[in-house]
Amino acid sequence: MENKRYHIILASITFAVLMWISINMGYEYTVLRRIPVILENRREDRALKYPIPKSITVRFQGRGWELAGLYFLPEVRYFIDLSSLNNEQFVLTSRDFAEHVKIPLSIQSLDIKPDSMILALEESREKKVPVIPRVTVTTPDGYGLVGPVRATPESVMISGAHSTIDAIPIWHTEHRRYDNQRTAVDEQIALEDPQNYAVDFTPRVVRVQVDIEPFAEKTFEGVSLFVLGAPANREVIFIPPRMDVTVRGSIDDLSKLTPDNFQAKADYESLIDDSTGTVIPALVSPEGLKVIRKTPEKFQFIIRKKL
């Protein structure tokens, strides 16, 4: 008996929900829908003179059942036929919407953005631009990036109207983030897709590599100090005569270095103009290293005639 009651209750709730949906879907509503723009019959040797968006936003009004159908109709696209287009400008406005989109007649389009698009073609041009990976990598303590982020290929061929591609100096990949990364990143990443049809590009995907290795600190003692621009009859005596440098880098890189790979430099003219008798040399170190300490930071100096 109890089981029969459960079935009756469930059937009653289901019937009530269906009745509620049926009644409410008969009312009129407005919905906002993004519709893809599809360009048909494009010629490879011609480019759009003005950017055309890849989608438009339309506010529709109609009964609930009719509006629900918009989300299940694959042919709801804004089609533009370019076969008869030439160098002369042709303007599409919101009044042309019904000619390009197939929707039930009972549904009204209230607001379309953009409300107009300018169509014109010109000769397509090509040029290569560098690929810039948009990659964010963080590493745990004891690990670090070795060398730059690399993209293969390093450049991408873009094509479009002359005025459009002249204004594009680089091309980015899609953004990727790698947190607490302990191993190298080696991944195929898509190039950033433009929001309009003004530019085409190839390839669509590049290989992005980031080297990550265990890091360590190492101190290189006895780094030499050099003076730039000193006259032949003058010499500079530094006190103390050498510098100790502590750096952080990959274990592999640190194992290959000696103090001779570092140079501490000072300009002779700046020493002449200095009235304090101390100088902070500029340190030149190999790429990929982070300088942690320089001991000492400041040096006393004496300028004298060569003996």
C-alpha positions in Angstrom: 0.0 0.0 0.0 2.8 2.4 0.9 4.6 1.7 -2.5 1.4 2.6 -4.3 1.2 5.9 -2.5 4.8 6.8 -3.5 3.9 6.2 -7.1 0.8 8.4 -6.9 2.8 11.2 -5.2 5.6 10.9 -7.8 3.1 10.9 -10.7 1.3 13.9 -9.2 4.5 15.9 -8.8 5.6 15.0 -12.4 2.2 16.1 -13.8 2.3 19.4 -11.8 5.8 20.2 -13.1 4.9 19.4 -16.7 1.8 21.6 -16.4 3.8 24.4 -14.9 6.4 24.2 -17.7 3.6 24.0 -20.4 1.9 27.1 -19.1 5.0 29.2 -18.6 6.5 28.2 -21.9 3.5 29.7 -23.6 4.3 33.2 -22.3 6.5 35.6 -24.3 10.1 36.1 -23.3 13.2 37.9 -24.5 16.6 36.1 -24.6 20.1 37.1 -25.6 21.8 34.8 -28.0 25.3 34.9 -29.6 25.2 33.7 -33.2 28.3 32.6 -35.2 29.1 34.5 -38.4 30.0 32.2 -41.3 31.7 33.6 -44.4 31.0 31.6 -47.5 32.9 31.5 -50.9 36.0 33.2 -49.6 38.9 33.6 -52.1 42.4 32.9 -50.9 43.9 35.8 -52.8 41.5 38.4 -51.4 41.2 39.8 -47.9 38.6 41.7 -46.0 39.3 45.4 -45.9 37.4 45.9 -42.7 37.2 43.5 -39.7 34.1 41.3 -39.6 33.2 39.8 -36.1 33.1 36.1 -35.8 29.8 36.3 -33.9 27.0 38.8 -33.4 24.7 39.2 -30.3 20.9 39.2 -30.9 18.1 39.8 -28.5 15.1 37.7 -29.5 11.4 37.9 -28.5 9.0 35.0 -28.7 7.1 32.3 -26.9 9.0 30.1 -24.6 8.8 27.0 -26.7 9.9 28.9 -29.8 12.9 30.5 -28.1 13.9 27.1 -26.6 14.2 25.8 -30.2 16.9 28.4 -31.0 19.3 26.4 -28.8 18.7 23.2 -30.7 18.7 24.4 -34.3 22.3 24.0 -35.7 21.4 26.2 -38.7 21.1 29.3 -36.6 24.1 31.0 -38.2 24.6 34.4 -39.8 25.8 33.5 -43.3 27.6 36.0 -45.5 28.2 35.1 -49.2 31.4 36.8 -50.5 31.3 35.5 -54.0 29.9 38.7 -55.5 31.8 41.1 -53.3 34.5 43.4 -54.8 36.5 46.5 -53.8 33.4 48.6 -53.4 31.9 48.9 -50.0 28.7 47.1 -49.1 27.0 47.7 -45.8 24.9 45.1 -43.9 22.5 46.5 -41.3 20.0 45.0 -38.9 17.4 45.3 -41.6 19.2 42.6 -43.5 19.2 40.1 -40.6 16.3 38.0 -41.8 18.0 37.4 -45.2 21.1 35.8 -43.5 19.7 33.9 -40.6 17.1 31.1 -40.7 14.7 31.4 -37.7 11.0 30.8 -37.2 8.9 33.7 -38.5 7.1 34.0 -35.1 10.4 34.9 -33.4 11.3 38.6 -33.5 14.9 40.1 -33.4 14.7 43.2 -31.2 18.3 44.3 -31.0 21.4 43.2 -33.0 25.0 44.1 -32.1 26.9 45.2 -34.1 24.0 46.8 -35.9 26.1 47.2 -39.1 29.0 45.6 -40.9 31.0 47.1 -43.8 32.1 44.6 -46.4 34.8 45.2 -49.0 37.7 43.1 -50.4 41.3 44.0 -51.4 44.4 42.0 -52.3 45.6 39.7 -49.6 49.2 40.2 -48.3 51.4 38.0 -46.1 54.2 38.6 -43.6 56.0 36.7 -40.9 55.8 37.8 -37.3 57.4 36.3 -34.1 55.4 34.0 -31.9 55.4 35.1 -28.2 54.3 32.3 -25.8 51.9 33.4 -23.1 53.1 30.9 -20.5 53.2 31.4 -16.8 55.3 28.9 -14.9 55.9 28.8 -11.1 58.3 26.3 -9.5 58.7 25.1 -5.9 61.7 26.0 -3.8 64.8 24.4 -5.1 63.7 24.5 -8.8 63.8 27.1 -11.4 63.5 28.0 -15.1 66.6 27.5 -17.2 66.9 29.7 -20.3 64.0 31.4 -22.2 60.6 30.0 -23.0 60.9 28.6 -26.6 58.3 28.4 -29.4 58.8 26.1 -32.5 58.3 27.5 -35.1 59.5 30.9 -33.8 57.3 32.8 -36.3 53.9 32.6 -37.9 52.7 33.6 -41.3 49.8 36.1 -41.2 47.7 37.2 -44.1 45.1 39.9 -44.6 44.6 43.4 -45.8 47.8 45.5 -46.1 46.7 48.1 -43.5 45.7 45.4 -41.1 48.8 43.2 -41.0 51.1 46.2 -41.0 49.8 47.0 -37.5 50.6 43.5 -36.1 54.2 43.2 -34.9 53.8 39.8 -33.0 51.4 37.0 -32.4 50.6 35.4 -29.1 49.8 31.8 -28.1 46.8 31.0 -25.9 47.6 31.4 -22.2 48.7 28.4 -20.2 49.6 28.3 -16.5 51.8 25.7 -14.8 52.0 25.9 -11.0 54.6 24.1 -8.8 56.3 22.7 -11.9 59.2 20.4 -11.3 59.8 19.0 -14.7 60.2 20.6 -18.2 57.2 21.8 -20.1 56.9 20.5 -23.6 53.4 21.0 -25.1 51.5 21.9 -28.3 49.7 25.2 -27.7 47.2 26.8 -30.1 47.9 30.3 -31.3 45.5 33.0 -30.0 42.4 33.1 -32.2 41.4 36.6 -33.3 37.8 37.7 -32.6 37.2 38.8 -36.2 37.9 37.7 -39.7 40.4 40.4 -40.5 43.5 38.2 -40.3 44.3 34.6 -41.1 47.4 32.7 -39.9 49.4 29.5 -40.2 50.4 27.3 -38.4 47.6 27.2 -35.9 49.6 25.4 -33.2 53.2 25.7 -32.0 55.4 23.7 -29.7 56.3 25.5 -26.5 59.2 24.3 -24.3 60.4 25.5 -20.9 63.4 23.9 -19.3 63.1 23.4 -15.5 65.9 22.0 -13.4 66.8 21.7 -9.7 68.5 24.9 -8.5 71.3 25.4 -6.1 73.4 28.3 -4.7 77.2 28.5 -5.2 79.8 31.0 -4.2 82.6 31.9 -6.7 85.5 33.4 -4.8 88.1 35.7 -6.2 86.2 37.4 -9.0 88.5 39.9 -10.7 87.8 43.7 -10.8 88.5 45.6 -14.0 88.7 49.3 -14.8 87.5 50.6 -18.1 89.1 53.6 -19.9 92.1 54.0 -17.6 95.1 55.9 -19.1 98.2 53.8 -19.8 100.2 55.6 -17.1 97.6 55.1 -14.4 96.5 52.1 -12.4 93.7 51.6 -9.9 94.2 49.6 -6.7 91.1 48.1 -5.2 90.8 47.3 -1.5 90.1 44.4 -1.2 91.4 43.3 -4.6 88.7 40.8 -5.5 85.0 40.0 -5.0 83.2 36.9 -3.9 79.9 36.3 -5.8 77.0 34.0 -4.7 74.6 33.0 -7.4 71.6 30.7 -7.8 71.1 28.6 -10.9 70.7 25.1 -12.3 73.0 22.5 -10.9 74.2 21.7 -14.4 75.0 25.3 -15.2 76.8 26.0 -12.0 79.1 23.0 -12.4 80.4 24.4 -15.6 81.4 27.9 -14.3 84.5 29.3 -12.7 85.3 32.8 -11.3 86.6 33.7 -14.7 83.0 33.7 -16.0 82.2 36.7 -13.9 83.6 40.3 -14.2 83.2 43.2 -11.9 83.8 46.5 -13.8 84.2 50.2 -12.9 84.5 53.2 -15.3 87.7 55.2 -14.8 85.9 58.5 -15.4 83.4 57.8 -12.6 86.3 57.0 -10.2 87.9 60.4 -11.1 84.7 62.2 -10.3 84.0 60.3 -7.1 84.8 62.1 -3.9 84.0 59.3 -1.4 86.9 57.0 -2.3 84.5 54.1 -2.7 82.9 52.4 -5.7 80.2 49.8 -6.4 81.4 47.8 -9.4 78.9 46.6 -12.0 78.9 42.8 -12.1 78.6 40.9 -15.4 77.5 37.3 -14.9 76.3 34.5 -17.3 72.7 34.5 -18.4 70.2 32.4 -16.4 71.8 33.1 -13.0 70.4 35.1 -10.2 73.0 37.0 -8.1 72.2 36.5 -4.4 75.2 38.3 -2.8 78.3 40.3 -3.7 81.0 40.4 -1.1 81.9 43.2 -0.6 79.4 45.4 -2.3 81.6 48.5 -2.1 85.4 48.8 -2.6 87.8 51.4 -1.6 90.2 52.4 -4.4 93.5 54.3 -4.9 94.5 55.8 -8.3 98.2 56.1 -8.8 100.9 56.3 -11.4 102.2 53.0 -12.8 105.5 52.1 -11.4 
